[in-house]
Amino acid sequence: MRAFSALTVPCLLALLLGAQGWSGRLITRMASTQDAVSMPSQASFVQTEMRAAAMKLHTREQAPKEGAAEAKPRENTRDPTVLDYAQFLLDSKEVYQAFEEVCGSVGALEKFRGTGLERVEPLEKDLKALAADFDAGVADLEVAKYGAEYAAFLRELGEKLTADEAAGASNEVARFMNHYYNHYFAHTAGGRMIGKKMSKMLLGGLELEFYQWEGDVKEYMTKVREDIDEMALGWSPEQRQACLDETGKSFELSGKLLAHLNPEA
């Protein structure tokens, strides 16, 4: 397996598909998520400023016109096993659980409850199916370092927001929304490509629940993007900058989860 760019690469798709030798232009096209969600009729904070911040973290190979990050190959890796993939799914479940907990406990995030993008229940079903049909060892797995790290980070942000009666006016809510948007939208775009690759490699073509949604996922994404844009209209310049400044941390923590799919030899 060819080594992929380091964990600072800004989206799930770029991280894994770069490792598989797929076209950098395809990576850029899918990673931007703009093909997955219709462009708004007016300027969108998500699809202008947030996208620009993300594209700066692509390498030139992934985004020839906009990429600026240095590619740092990861060496001495091997092909993933079913257990490796299951570990990725388990860590992902822990992170999505943290997202759902924070959205459920912070009043300023009420619009991001029950969006249709939630992934905890599908992941629970998938892990049970993998344990039953592919490798019984899946049932014995525990959340690993990177999943625990990201989930703890999100819960800490949530605690700050819960303690802040003016959560909607805090930098923390803007920082949290960067993580929310980038993590969920990377999965709906590049995540599905990852799922197809892993399914073909390890599961005989089985499509996991993780990569399926009830209803029209594009409609869910459009509604979430519109709600983030509406929220951002009320942000101060400082809050907007706090959101943009969180991009590197967001992609770093999301990207670390993919180490399970390109494990050390």
Accessible surface in RSA format (square Angstrom, percent):
REM  Atomic radii and reference values for relative SASA: ProtOr
REM  Chains: A
REM  Algorithm: Lee & Richards
REM  Probe-radius: 1.40
REM  Slices: 20
REM RES _ NUM      All-atoms   Total-Side   Main-Chain    Non-polar    All polar
REM                ABS   REL    ABS   REL    ABS   REL    ABS   REL    ABS   REL
RES MET A   1    79.37  41.1   4.52   3.0  74.85 178.2  20.10  17.1  59.27  78.5
RES ARG A   2   129.64  54.4 114.06  58.1  15.58  37.1  71.59  97.8  58.05  35.2
RES ALA A   3    22.58  20.8   9.28  14.3  13.30  30.3   9.32  13.1  13.26  35.1
RES PHE A   4     2.01   1.0   0.02   0.0   1.99   5.2   2.01   1.2   0.00   0.0
RES SER A   5    15.59  13.2  11.34  15.1   4.25   9.8   1.93   4.1  13.66  19.1
RES ALA A   6    22.55  20.7  19.89  30.7   2.66   6.1  21.98  31.0   0.57   1.5
RES LEU A   7    36.06  20.1  34.73  24.8   1.33   3.4  34.73  24.4   1.33   3.6
RES THR A   8    75.51  53.7  72.33  73.3   3.18   7.6  63.18  84.9  12.34  18.6
RES VAL A   9     5.47   3.6   4.23   3.8   1.23   3.0   5.33   4.6   0.14   0.4
RES PRO A  10     0.25   0.2   0.25   0.2   0.00   0.0   0.25   0.2   0.00   0.0
RES CYS A  11    10.05   7.6   7.54   8.4   2.52   5.9   9.97  25.3   0.08   0.1
RES LEU A  12     8.37   4.7   8.23   5.9   0.14   0.3   8.23   5.8   0.14   0.4
RES LEU A  13     1.37   0.8   1.37   1.0   0.00   0.0   1.37   1.0   0.00   0.0
RES ALA A  14     0.08   0.1   0.00   0.0   0.08   0.2   0.00   0.0   0.08   0.2
RES LEU A  15     0.73   0.4   0.73   0.5   0.00   0.0   0.73   0.5   0.00   0.0
RES LEU A  16     0.00   0.0   0.00   0.0   0.00   0.0   0.00   0.0   0.00   0.0
RES LEU A  17     0.00   0.0   0.00   0.0   0.00   0.0   0.00   0.0   0.00   0.0
RES GLY A  18     9.29  11.5   0.00   N/A   9.29  11.5   9.01  24.7   0.28   0.6
RES ALA A  19     0.91   0.8   0.00   0.0   0.91   2.1   0.00   0.0   0.91   2.4
RES GLN A  20    36.63  20.5  12.45   9.1  24.18  57.6   3.88   8.3  32.75  24.8
RES GLY A  21    41.63  51.3   0.00   N/A  41.63  51.3  10.31  28.3  31.32  70.1
RES TRP A  22    71.31  28.6  58.73  28.4  12.58  29.5  53.34  28.4  17.97  29.2
RES SER A  23    62.43  52.8  44.44  59.3  17.98  41.4  45.09  96.0  17.34  24.3
RES GLY A  24    11.77  14.5   0.00   N/A  11.77  14.5   2.26   6.2   9.51  21.3
RES ARG A  25   168.98  71.0 161.76  82.5   7.22  17.2  63.62  86.9 105.37  63.9
RES LEU A  26    60.05  33.4  55.45  39.7   4.60  11.6  58.72  41.2   1.33   3.6
RES ILE A  27     2.84   1.6   2.84   2.1   0.00   0.0   2.84   2.0   0.00   0.0
RES THR A  28    23.58  16.8  23.20  23.5   0.37   0.9  23.20  31.2   0.37   0.6
RES ARG A  29   145.14  60.9 135.36  69.0   9.77  23.3  42.23  57.7 102.90  62.4
RES MET A  30    47.74  24.7  45.69  30.2   2.05   4.9  27.13  23.1  20.61  27.3
RES ALA A  31    15.94  14.7   0.20   0.3  15.74  35.8   2.96   4.2  12.98  34.4
RES SER A  32    19.11  16.1   7.22   9.6  11.88  27.4   6.15  13.1  12.96  18.2
RES THR A  33     8.85   6.3   7.55   7.7   1.30   3.1   7.94  10.7   0.91   1.4
RES GLN A  34    44.54  24.9  35.29  25.8   9.25  22.0  14.57  31.0  29.96  22.7
RES ASP A  35    79.87  55.9  50.67  50.4  29.20  69.1  24.51  57.7  55.36  55.2
RES ALA A  36    17.82  16.4  11.31  17.5   6.51  14.8  14.90  21.0   2.91   7.7
RES VAL A  37     2.20   1.5   0.87   0.8   1.33   3.2   2.00   1.7   0.20   0.6
RES SER A  38    79.56  67.2  61.42  82.0  18.15  41.8  55.10 117.3  24.46  34.3
RES MET A  39   112.96  58.5  88.15  58.3  24.81  59.1  88.15  74.9  24.81  32.9
RES PRO A  40    35.21  25.7  11.46  10.4  23.75  86.3  18.87  15.6  16.34 101.6
RES SER A  41   126.55 106.9  76.92 102.7  49.63 114.3  57.81 123.1  68.74  96.3
RES GLN A  42   132.27  74.0 120.57  88.1  11.70  27.9  44.38  94.5  87.89  66.7
RES ALA A  43    96.95  89.1  61.02  94.2  35.93  81.7  70.04  98.6  26.91  71.3
RES SER A  44     3.77   3.2   0.98   1.3   2.79   6.4   2.38   5.1   1.38   1.9
RES PHE A  45    10.77   5.4   2.97   1.8   7.80  20.3   5.18   3.1   5.58  16.0
RES VAL A  46     0.98   0.6   0.00   0.0   0.98   2.3   0.00   0.0   0.98   2.6
RES GLN A  47     9.14   5.1   2.33   1.7   6.81  16.2   2.08   4.4   7.06   5.4
RES THR A  48    65.17  46.4  53.52  54.3  11.65  27.8  56.02  75.3   9.15  13.8
RES GLU A  49    71.31  40.9  65.52  49.6   5.79  13.8  32.30  62.5  39.00  31.8
RES MET A  50     7.04   3.6   2.97   2.0   4.06   9.7   3.39   2.9   3.65   4.8
RES ARG A  51    58.71  24.7  52.63  26.8   6.09  14.5  15.21  20.8  43.50  26.4
RES ALA A  52    45.94  42.2  42.83  66.1   3.11   7.1  44.82  63.1   1.12   3.0
RES ALA A  53    19.26  17.7  12.13  18.7   7.13  16.2  15.63  22.0   3.63   9.6
RES ALA A  54    14.32  13.2  14.32  22.1   0.00   0.0  14.32  20.2   0.00   0.0
RES MET A  55     2.74   1.4   2.74   1.8   0.00   0.0   1.67   1.4   1.07   1.4
RES LYS A  56   133.87  65.3 130.39  80.0   3.48   8.3  73.28  66.0  60.59  64.5
RES LEU A  57    50.10  27.9  49.89  35.7   0.21   0.5  49.89  35.0   0.21   0.6
RES HIS A  58     3.26   1.8   3.26   2.3   0.00   0.0   3.26   3.4   0.00   0.0
RES THR A  59     3.83   2.7   3.83   3.9   0.00   0.0   3.67   4.9   0.16   0.2
RES ARG A  60   145.53  61.1 140.56  71.7   4.97  11.8  62.97  86.1  82.56  50.0
RES GLU A  61   104.88  60.2  85.65  64.8  19.23  45.8  49.46  95.7  55.42  45.2
RES GLN A  62     5.01   2.8   5.01   3.7   0.00   0.0   2.43   5.2   2.57   2.0
RES ALA A  63     2.19   2.0   1.29   2.0   0.90   2.0   2.19   3.1   0.00   0.0
RES PRO A  64    56.95  41.5  43.63  39.8  13.32  48.4  45.11  37.2  11.84  73.6
RES LYS A  65   189.63  92.5 159.59  97.9  30.04  71.5 107.90  97.1  81.73  87.1
RES GLU A  66    76.45  43.9  61.18  46.3  15.28  36.4  33.35  64.5  43.10  35.2
RES GLY A  67     0.25   0.3   0.00   N/A   0.25   0.3   0.00   0.0   0.25   0.6
RES ALA A  68    75.32  69.3  41.60  64.2  33.72  76.7  46.47  65.4  28.85  76.4
RES ALA A  69    31.74  29.2  16.00  24.7  15.74  35.8  25.30  35.6   6.44  17.1
RES GLU A  70   132.51  76.1 111.20  84.1  21.31  50.7  46.50  89.9  86.01  70.2
RES ALA A  71    47.24  43.4  30.84  47.6  16.41  37.3  31.03  43.7  16.21  42.9
RES LYS A  72   110.41  53.9 106.96  65.6   3.45   8.2  56.16  50.6  54.24  57.8
RES PRO A  73    89.17  65.0  68.32  62.3  20.84  75.8  69.38  57.3  19.79 123.0
RES ARG A  74    53.62  22.5  48.84  24.9   4.77  11.4  26.07  35.6  27.55  16.7
RES GLU A  75   110.65  63.5  96.46  73.0  14.19  33.8  46.72  90.4  63.93  52.2
RES ASN A  76   124.37  85.8 106.85 103.3  17.52  42.2  31.47  75.7  92.90  89.8
RES THR A  77    24.37  17.3   2.59   2.6  21.78  51.9   0.12   0.2  24.25  36.7
RES ARG A  78    92.19  38.7  86.12  43.9   6.07  14.5  50.44  68.9  41.75  25.3
RES ASP A  79    85.50  59.9  75.28  74.9  10.21  24.1  21.52  50.6  63.98  63.8
RES PRO A  80     5.52   4.0   0.00   0.0   5.52  20.1   0.00   0.0   5.52  34.3
RES THR A  81    67.66  48.1  64.50  65.4   3.16   7.5  63.59  85.4   4.07   6.2
RES VAL A  82    25.54  16.8  23.27  21.1   2.27   5.5  23.27  20.2   2.27   6.1
RES LEU A  83    64.12  35.7  62.41  44.7   1.71   4.3  62.68  44.0   1.44   3.9
RES ASP A  84    22.89  16.0  21.20  21.1   1.70   4.0   1.61   3.8  21.28  21.2
RES TYR A  85     0.63   0.3   0.63   0.4   0.00   0.0   0.00   0.0   0.63   0.8
RES ALA A  86     0.00   0.0   0.00   0.0   0.00   0.0   0.00   0.0   0.00   0.0
RES GLN A  87    23.19  13.0  23.19  16.9   0.00   0.0  10.13  21.6  13.06   9.9
RES PHE A  88     7.61   3.8   7.61   4.7   0.00   0.0   7.61   4.6   0.00   0.0
RES LEU A  89     0.00   0.0   0.00   0.0   0.00   0.0   0.00   0.0   0.00   0.0
RES LEU A  90    22.43  12.5  22.32  16.0   0.10   0.3  22.32  15.7   0.10   0.3
RES ASP A  91     0.00   0.0   0.00   0.0   0.00   0.0   0.00   0.0   0.00   0.0
RES SER A  92     3.05   2.6   3.05   4.1   0.00   0.0   0.58   1.2   2.48   3.5
RES LYS A  93    42.27  20.6  42.27  25.9   0.00   0.0   8.31   7.5  33.96  36.2
RES GLU A  94    40.76  23.4  40.22  30.4   0.54   1.3   1.32   2.5  39.44  32.2
RES VAL A  95     0.00   0.0   0.00   0.0   0.00   0.0   0.00   0.0   0.00   0.0
RES TYR A  96     2.45   1.1   2.45   1.4   0.00   0.0   1.01   0.8   1.44   1.8
RES GLN A  97    55.78  31.2  55.78  40.8   0.00   0.0  14.49  30.8  41.29  31.3
RES ALA A  98     0.00   0.0   0.00   0.0   0.00   0.0   0.00   0.0   0.00   0.0
RES PHE A  99     0.06   0.0   0.06   0.0   0.00   0.0   0.06   0.0   0.00   0.0
RES GLU A 100    50.35  28.9  38.65  29.2  11.71  27.9  17.15  33.2  33.20  27.1
RES GLU A 101    74.19  42.6  62.38  47.2  11.81  28.1  39.68  76.7  34.51  28.2
RES VAL A 102     5.40   3.6   3.74   3.4   1.67   4.0   5.40   4.7   0.00   0.0
RES CYS A 103     3.76   2.8   3.76   4.2   0.00   0.0   2.43   6.1   1.34   1.4
RES GLY A 104    45.47  56.1   0.00   N/A  45.47  56.1  21.68  59.5  23.79  53.3
RES SER A 105    68.55  57.9  41.07  54.8  27.48  63.3  41.73  88.9  26.82  37.6
RES VAL A 106     3.56   2.3   1.87   1.7   1.69   4.1   3.56   3.1   0.00   0.0
RES GLY A 107    57.07  70.4   0.00   N/A  57.07  70.4  35.97  98.7  21.10  47.3
RES ALA A 108    36.30  33.4   8.53  13.2  27.77  63.2  21.51  30.3  14.80  39.2
RES LEU A 109     0.00   0.0   0.00   0.0   0.00   0.0   0.00   0.0   0.00   0.0
RES GLU A 110   110.49  63.4 105.06  79.5   5.43  12.9  23.54  45.5  86.95  71.0
RES LYS A 111   109.52  53.4  91.06  55.9  18.46  44.0  82.55  74.3  26.97  28.7
RES PHE A 112     4.74   2.4   0.91   0.6   3.83  10.0   0.91   0.6   3.83  11.0
RES ARG A 113    98.09  41.2  77.72  39.6  20.36  48.5  42.03  57.4  56.06  34.0
RES GLY A 114    72.80  89.8   0.00   N/A  72.80  89.8  35.21  96.6  37.59  84.2
RES THR A 115    21.41  15.2   4.60   4.7  16.81  40.1  13.73  18.4   7.68  11.6
RES GLY A 116    27.97  34.5   0.00   N/A  27.97  34.5  21.39  58.7   6.59  14.8
RES LEU A 117     1.11   0.6   0.42   0.3   0.68   1.7   0.42   0.3   0.68   1.8
RES GLU A 118    46.75  26.8  41.48  31.4   5.27  12.5  32.59  63.0  14.16  11.6
RES ARG A 119     9.48   4.0   9.48   4.8   0.00   0.0   1.06   1.5   8.42   5.1
RES VAL A 120     9.88   6.5   9.58   8.7   0.30   0.7   9.58   8.3   0.30   0.8
RES GLU A 121   121.22  69.6 119.24  90.2   1.97   4.7  37.32  72.2  83.89  68.5
RES PRO A 122    22.19  16.2  21.49  19.6   0.70   2.5  22.13  18.3   0.05   0.3
RES LEU A 123     0.00   0.0   0.00   0.0   0.00   0.0   0.00   0.0   0.00   0.0
RES GLU A 124    70.11  40.2  67.28  50.9   2.82   6.7  18.15  35.1  51.96  42.4
RES LYS A 125   121.29  59.2 114.72  70.4   6.57  15.6  66.35  59.7  54.94  58.5
RES ASP A 126     3.99   2.8   3.70   3.7   0.30   0.7   0.30   0.7   3.70   3.7
RES LEU A 127    20.14  11.2  18.77  13.4   1.37   3.4  19.31  13.6   0.83   2.2
RES LYS A 128   154.68  75.5 146.25  89.7   8.43  20.1  93.78  84.4  60.90  64.9
RES ALA A 129    36.10  33.2  29.48  45.5   6.62  15.1  35.66  50.2   0.44   1.2
RES LEU A 130     0.00   0.0   0.00   0.0   0.00   0.0   0.00   0.0   0.00   0.0
RES ALA A 131    20.88  19.2  12.88  19.9   8.00  18.2  13.19  18.6   7.68  20.4
RES ALA A 132    83.26  76.6  42.45  65.5  40.81  92.8  52.42  73.8  30.83  81.7
RES ASP A 133   105.01  73.6  70.95  70.6  34.06  80.6  22.17  52.2  82.85  82.6
RES PHE A 134    79.87  40.0  42.07  26.1  37.81  98.4  47.83  29.0  32.04  91.7
RES ASP A 135    48.09  33.7  41.42  41.2   6.66  15.8   9.81  23.1  38.27  38.2
RES ALA A 136    79.22  72.8  66.54 102.7  12.69  28.9  67.59  95.2  11.63  30.8
RES GLY A 137    24.78  30.6   0.00   N/A  24.78  30.6  19.47  53.4   5.30  11.9
RES VAL A 138     8.10   5.3   1.65   1.5   6.45  15.5   1.65   1.4   6.45  17.5
RES ALA A 139    79.21  72.8  42.32  65.3  36.89  83.9  52.01  73.2  27.20  72.1
RES ASP A 140   117.61  82.4  94.43  94.0  23.17  54.8  34.13  80.3  83.48  83.3
RES LEU A 141    48.01  26.7  30.28  21.7  17.72  44.6  32.59  22.9  15.41  41.5
RES GLU A 142   141.34  81.1 128.84  97.5  12.50  29.8  46.46  89.9  94.88  77.5
RES VAL A 143    54.63  36.0  30.33  27.5  24.30  58.6  30.33  26.4  24.30  65.9
RES ALA A 144    29.79  27.4  20.99  32.4   8.80  20.0  29.79  41.9   0.00   0.0
RES LYS A 145   153.45  74.9 136.91  84.0  16.54  39.4  94.68  85.2  58.77  62.6
RES TYR A 146    57.81  27.0  56.15  31.9   1.66   4.3  20.89  15.7  36.92  45.5
RES GLY A 147     0.00   0.0   0.00   N/A   0.00   0.0   0.00   0.0   0.00   0.0
RES ALA A 148    47.27  43.5  41.72  64.4   5.55  12.6  43.97  61.9   3.30   8.7
RES GLU A 149    61.98  35.6  50.90  38.5  11.08  26.4  38.46  74.4  23.51  19.2
RES TYR A 150     0.14   0.1   0.14   0.1   0.00   0.0   0.14   0.1   0.00   0.0
RES ALA A 151     0.48   0.4   0.48   0.7   0.00   0.0   0.48   0.7   0.00   0.0
RES ALA A 152    58.87  54.1  50.05  77.2   8.83  20.1  54.81  77.2   4.07  10.8
RES PHE A 153    38.92  19.5  34.21  21.2   4.70  12.2  37.92  23.0   1.00   2.9
RES LEU A 154     0.00   0.0   0.00   0.0   0.00   0.0   0.00   0.0   0.00   0.0
RES ARG A 155    69.72  29.3  67.18  34.2   2.54   6.1  42.50  58.1  27.22  16.5
RES GLU A 156    93.46  53.7  91.42  69.2   2.05   4.9  27.67  53.5  65.79  53.7
RES LEU A 157     3.48   1.9   3.27   2.3   0.21   0.5   3.32   2.3   0.16   0.4
RES GLY A 158     3.74   4.6   0.00   N/A   3.74   4.6   3.74  10.3   0.00   0.0
RES GLU A 159   120.83  69.4 112.69  85.3   8.14  19.4  44.04  85.2  76.79  62.7
RES LYS A 160    93.40  45.6  82.55  50.6  10.85  25.8  54.67  49.2  38.72  41.2
RES LEU A 161     2.00   1.1   0.26   0.2   1.75   4.4   0.26   0.2   1.75   4.7
RES THR A 162    86.03  61.2  61.23  62.1  24.80  59.1  60.70  81.5  25.33  38.3
RES ALA A 163    88.07  81.0  50.58  78.1  37.49  85.3  62.08  87.4  25.98  68.8
RES ASP A 164    50.79  35.6  42.00  41.8   8.80  20.8  18.82  44.3  31.97  31.9
RES GLU A 165   184.74 106.1 142.06 107.5  42.68 101.6  64.35 124.5 120.39  98.3
RES ALA A 166    60.10  55.3  49.58  76.5  10.52  23.9  58.97  83.0   1.12   3.0
RES ALA A 167     9.12   8.4   7.82  12.1   1.30   3.0   7.82  11.0   1.30   3.5
RES GLY A 168    42.54  52.5   0.00   N/A  42.54  52.5  26.17  71.8  16.37  36.7
RES ALA A 169    72.54  66.7  49.48  76.4  23.06  52.5  51.28  72.2  21.27  56.3
RES SER A 170    12.33  10.4   5.34   7.1   6.98  16.1  12.33  26.2   0.00   0.0
RES ASN A 171    47.39  32.7  43.25  41.8   4.15  10.0  10.99  26.4  36.40  35.2
RES GLU A 172    45.88  26.3  45.88  34.7   0.00   0.0   2.97   5.7  42.91  35.0
RES VAL A 173     0.16   0.1   0.16   0.1   0.00   0.0   0.16   0.1   0.00   0.0
RES ALA A 174     0.00   0.0   0.00   0.0   0.00   0.0   0.00   0.0   0.00   0.0
RES ARG A 175    54.00  22.7  54.00  27.5   0.00   0.0  15.74  21.5  38.26  23.2
RES PHE A 176     0.02   0.0   0.02   0.0   0.00   0.0   0.02   0.0   0.00   0.0
RES MET A 177     0.27   0.1   0.27   0.2   0.00   0.0   0.14   0.1   0.12   0.2
RES ASN A 178     0.04   0.0   0.04   0.0   0.00   0.0   0.00   0.0   0.04   0.0
RES HIS A 179     0.00   0.0   0.00   0.0   0.00   0.0   0.00   0.0   0.00   0.0
RES TYR A 180     2.98   1.4   2.98   1.7   0.00   0.0   1.79   1.3   1.19   1.5
RES TYR A 181    16.40   7.7  16.40   9.3   0.00   0.0  11.18   8.4   5.22   6.4
RES ASN A 182    17.47  12.0  14.40  13.9   3.07   7.4   2.02   4.9  15.45  14.9
RES HIS A 183     4.09   2.2   3.31   2.3   0.78   2.0   2.04   2.1   2.05   2.4
RES TYR A 184     6.75   3.2   5.80   3.3   0.96   2.5   3.13   2.4   3.63   4.5
RES PHE A 185     1.22   0.6   1.22   0.8   0.00   0.0   1.22   0.7   0.00   0.0
RES ALA A 186    10.49   9.6   5.39   8.3   5.10  11.6   9.79  13.8   0.70   1.9
RES HIS A 187     4.39   2.4   4.39   3.1   0.00   0.0   1.71   1.8   2.68   3.1
RES THR A 188     1.79   1.3   1.60   1.6   0.18   0.4   1.60   2.2   0.18   0.3
RES ALA A 189     4.05   3.7   1.12   1.7   2.92   6.7   3.15   4.4   0.90   2.4
RES GLY A 190     0.81   1.0   0.00   N/A   0.81   1.0   0.10   0.3   0.71   1.6
RES GLY A 191     1.80   2.2   0.00   N/A   1.80   2.2   1.80   4.9   0.00   0.0
RES ARG A 192    74.95  31.5  73.98  37.7   0.97   2.3  19.13  26.1  55.83  33.8
RES MET A 193    39.01  20.2  38.94  25.8   0.07   0.2  25.75  21.9  13.26  17.6
RES ILE A 194     1.46   0.8   1.46   1.1   0.00   0.0   1.46   1.1   0.00   0.0
RES GLY A 195     3.96   4.9   0.00   N/A   3.96   4.9   2.24   6.2   1.71   3.8
RES LYS A 196   144.46  70.5 134.86  82.7   9.60  22.9  88.29  79.5  56.18  59.8
RES LYS A 197    50.74  24.8  46.80  28.7   3.93   9.4  13.64  12.3  37.10  39.5
RES MET A 198     0.00   0.0   0.00   0.0   0.00   0.0   0.00   0.0   0.00   0.0
RES SER A 199     9.37   7.9   9.37  12.5   0.00   0.0   8.38  17.9   0.98   1.4
RES LYS A 200   174.81  85.3 153.87  94.4  20.93  49.8  98.11  88.3  76.70  81.7
RES MET A 201    73.42  38.0  37.94  25.1  35.48  84.5  47.37  40.3  26.05  34.5
RES LEU A 202    36.27  20.2  16.62  11.9  19.65  49.4  21.48  15.1  14.79  39.8
RES LEU A 203     6.33   3.5   0.06   0.0   6.27  15.8   0.65   0.5   5.68  15.3
RES GLY A 204    82.29 101.5   0.00   N/A  82.29 101.5  42.73 117.3  39.56  88.6
RES GLY A 205    52.12  64.3   0.00   N/A  52.12  64.3  27.11  74.4  25.00  56.0
RES LEU A 206    76.38  42.5  68.13  48.7   8.25  20.7  75.55  53.1   0.83   2.2
RES GLU A 207   107.09  61.5  91.19  69.0  15.90  37.9  35.20  68.1  71.90  58.7
RES LEU A 208     5.34   3.0   2.98   2.1   2.36   5.9   4.44   3.1   0.90   2.4
RES GLU A 209    75.97  43.6  75.43  57.1   0.54   1.3  10.77  20.8  65.20  53.2
RES PHE A 210     3.36   1.7   3.36   2.1   0.00   0.0   3.36   2.0   0.00   0.0
RES TYR A 211    13.13   6.1   9.04   5.1   4.09  10.6   8.72   6.6   4.41   5.4
RES GLN A 212    72.54  40.6  64.33  47.0   8.20  19.5  20.15  42.9  52.38  39.7
RES TRP A 213    30.82  12.4   4.84   2.3  25.98  61.0   7.51   4.0  23.31  37.8
RES GLU A 214   159.52  91.6 146.76 111.0  12.76  30.4  68.47 132.4  91.05  74.3
RES GLY A 215    63.21  78.0   0.00   N/A  63.21  78.0  34.71  95.2  28.50  63.8
RES ASP A 216    69.09  48.4  56.49  56.2  12.60  29.8  25.45  59.9  43.64  43.5
RES VAL A 217    13.52   8.9  11.99  10.9   1.53   3.7  11.99  10.4   1.53   4.1
RES LYS A 218   112.19  54.7 111.62  68.5   0.57   1.3  59.84  53.9  52.35  55.8
RES GLU A 219   115.17  66.1 106.65  80.7   8.53  20.3  37.81  73.1  77.36  63.2
RES TYR A 220    54.40  25.4  52.84  30.1   1.57   4.1  34.77  26.1  19.63  24.2
RES MET A 221     0.04   0.0   0.04   0.0   0.00   0.0   0.00   0.0   0.04   0.1
RES THR A 222    30.21  21.5  30.21  30.6   0.00   0.0  23.18  31.1   7.03  10.6
RES LYS A 223   112.61  54.9 111.38  68.3   1.23   2.9  90.03  81.0  22.58  24.1
RES VAL A 224     1.48   1.0   1.48   1.3   0.00   0.0   1.48   1.3   0.00   0.0
RES ARG A 225     8.53   3.6   8.53   4.3   0.00   0.0   0.37   0.5   8.16   4.9
RES GLU A 226    81.50  46.8  76.34  57.8   5.16  12.3  25.01  48.4  56.49  46.1
RES ASP A 227     9.35   6.6   8.07   8.0   1.29   3.0   0.00   0.0   9.35   9.3
RES ILE A 228     0.22   0.1   0.22   0.2   0.00   0.0   0.22   0.2   0.00   0.0
RES ASP A 229    20.02  14.0  18.68  18.6   1.33   3.2  17.49  41.2   2.52   2.5
RES GLU A 230    96.24  55.3  86.43  65.4   9.82  23.4  33.94  65.7  62.30  50.9
RES MET A 231    39.91  20.7  25.37  16.8  14.54  34.6  36.21  30.8   3.70   4.9
RES ALA A 232     0.14   0.1   0.13   0.2   0.01   0.0   0.13   0.2   0.01   0.0
RES LEU A 233   131.80  73.4 103.76  74.2  28.05  70.5 104.16  73.1  27.65  74.4
RES GLY A 234    67.61  83.4   0.00   N/A  67.61  83.4  37.93 104.1  29.68  66.5
RES TRP A 235    16.54   6.6   1.96   0.9  14.58  34.2   2.10   1.1  14.43  23.4
RES SER A 236    46.98  39.7  39.37  52.5   7.61  17.5  40.53  86.3   6.45   9.0
RES PRO A 237   113.98  83.1 106.17  96.8   7.81  28.4 109.08  90.1   4.90  30.4
RES GLU A 238   116.60  66.9 106.48  80.6  10.12  24.1  43.45  84.0  73.14  59.7
RES GLN A 239    10.01   5.6  10.01   7.3   0.00   0.0   2.90   6.2   7.11   5.4
RES ARG A 240    58.39  24.5  58.39  29.8   0.00   0.0  22.13  30.2  36.26  22.0
RES GLN A 241    91.42  51.1  90.58  66.2   0.84   2.0  38.03  81.0  53.39  40.5
RES ALA A 242    16.13  14.8   8.53  13.2   7.60  17.3  14.66  20.6   1.47   3.9
RES CYS A 243     0.20   0.2   0.20   0.2   0.00   0.0   0.00   0.0   0.20   0.2
RES LEU A 244    29.79  16.6  24.11  17.3   5.68  14.3  24.39  17.1   5.40  14.5
RES ASP A 245    99.83  69.9  70.00  69.7  29.82  70.5  31.54  74.2  68.28  68.1
RES GLU A 246    14.19   8.1  13.73  10.4   0.46   1.1   0.46   0.9  13.73  11.2
RES THR A 247     5.16   3.7   5.16   5.2   0.00   0.0   4.46   6.0   0.70   1.1
RES GLY A 248    34.02  41.9   0.00   N/A  34.02  41.9  26.05  71.5   7.97  17.9
RES LYS A 249    77.06  37.6  71.17  43.7   5.88  14.0  34.05  30.6  43.01  45.8
RES SER A 250     0.14   0.1   0.14   0.2   0.00   0.0   0.00   0.0   0.14   0.2
RES PHE A 251     9.47   4.7   8.55   5.3   0.92   2.4   8.87   5.4   0.60   1.7
RES GLU A 252    49.10  28.2  49.10  37.1   0.00   0.0   8.55  16.5  40.55  33.1
RES LEU A 253     2.81   1.6   2.18   1.6   0.63   1.6   2.19   1.5   0.62   1.7
RES SER A 254     5.48   4.6   5.48   7.3   0.00   0.0   4.83  10.3   0.65   0.9
RES GLY A 255     0.42   0.5   0.00   N/A   0.42   0.5   0.05   0.1   0.37   0.8
RES LYS A 256    34.75  17.0  34.75  21.3   0.00   0.0  13.84  12.5  20.91  22.3
RES LEU A 257     1.69   0.9   1.69   1.2   0.00   0.0   1.69   1.2   0.00   0.0
RES LEU A 258     0.00   0.0   0.00   0.0   0.00   0.0   0.00   0.0   0.00   0.0
RES ALA A 259    11.75  10.8   9.57  14.8   2.18   5.0   9.76  13.8   1.98   5.2
RES HIS A 260    30.74  16.8  27.88  19.4   2.86   7.3  17.39  17.9  13.35  15.5
RES LEU A 261     0.00   0.0   0.00   0.0   0.00   0.0   0.00   0.0   0.00   0.0
RES ASN A 262     0.00   0.0   0.00   0.0   0.00   0.0   0.00   0.0   0.00   0.0
RES PRO A 263    14.08  10.3  11.73  10.7   2.35   8.5  14.08  11.6   0.00   0.0
RES GLU A 264   125.42  72.0 113.80  86.1  11.63  27.7  31.71  61.3  93.71  76.5
RES ALA A 265    95.78  88.1  37.57  58.0  58.21 132.4  60.88  85.7  34.90  92.5
END  Absolute sums over single chains surface
CHAIN  1 A    11696.5       9139.4       2557.1       6171.5       5525.0
END  Absolute sums over all chains
TOTAL         11696.5       9139.4       2557.1       6171.5       5525.0
